Amino acid sequence: MKILTILKMFFYSIIASAIAIPVILGMVLKFSGRETTPPNVTDAPWMIQTTSRIYYGKAFSLVNGVPELNGFWTLDGKNYDYHGGIIAFPPQLYGKFGQNVILVQRTTSTH
């Protein structure tokens, strides 16, 4: 009789775990800061498009003819991830600025 009670508790524990684990993981992903939409224009007023990727940036500068973003987001898989450093786009790696590396100043539209 005691074995039957232990088996029941074990069975219920497995069912509860099968329900709780995905719910908990979903909540962690939801509140972990991972975004599935691009950053808003206020946070990232600059965008650089290369032949392979789009980068959203907080600040843009041109250093010795090389475009740079300071504080930028990238789309990694299905999520936009923020990177706190500087990314430079030298022509040896990305191509010519204005041709293969396109800069866009994002603005909000008012209607």
Residue pairs with C-beta under 8 A, 6 or more apart in sequence:
33 82
34 79
34 80
34 81
35 73
35 79
35 80
36 78
36 79
36 80
37 80
38 44
38 56
38 73
38 75
38 80
39 56
39 73
39 80
39 82
41 106
41 107
41 108
42 108
43 58
44 56
44 57
44 58
44 72
44 73
44 106
45 57
45 58
45 105
45 106
45 107
46 56
46 57
46 58
46 59
46 60
46 69
46 103
46 104
46 105
46 106
47 54
47 55
47 56
47 57
47 103
47 104
47 105
47 106
48 54
48 55
48 57
48 60
48 67
48 69
48 89
48 101
48 102
48 103
48 104
49 55
49 101
49 102
49 104
50 89
50 94
50 95
50 100
50 101
50 102
51 94
51 95
51 100
53 74
53 75
54 75
55 69
55 72
55 73
55 74
55 87
56 72
56 73
56 80
56 106
57 69
57 70
57 71
57 72
57 73
57 87
58 69
58 70
58 71
58 72
59 69
59 70
59 71
60 67
60 68
60 69
60 70
60 103
60 105
61 67
61 68
61 70
62 68
63 88
65 97
66 88
66 89
66 90
66 91
66 97
67 88
67 89
67 97
67 101
67 103
68 86
68 87
68 88
68 89
69 86
69 87
70 85
70 86
71 82
71 83
71 84
71 85
72 82
72 83
72 87
73 80
73 81
73 82
73 83
74 80
74 81
74 83
89 97
89 101
91 97
91 101
94 100
94 101
95 101
97 103
